[in-house]
Amino acid sequence: MSTNATYTLNAILANASCNGILTQSDRRMLKEAIVSSSFDEEAQQLVNRLLHAIRRGWVRLGF
């Protein structure tokens, strides 16, 4: 995965963790990062952390 895509995923995770909300623009950027890049182990861990936070209720989806 490219450094830019990893940076994007890190920024999305940090923003969602701080605010407690995954915004529509964050979801759009996440989708673009997933589609445009091949996933390595680090990227999979970032996405898994985000999904875990959503399941636990620490982060919710903003509409």
Secondary structure as UniProt FT lines:
FT   HELIX           3..19
FT   STRAND          21..22
FT   HELIX           24..36
FT   HELIX           41..56
FT   STRAND          60..61
//
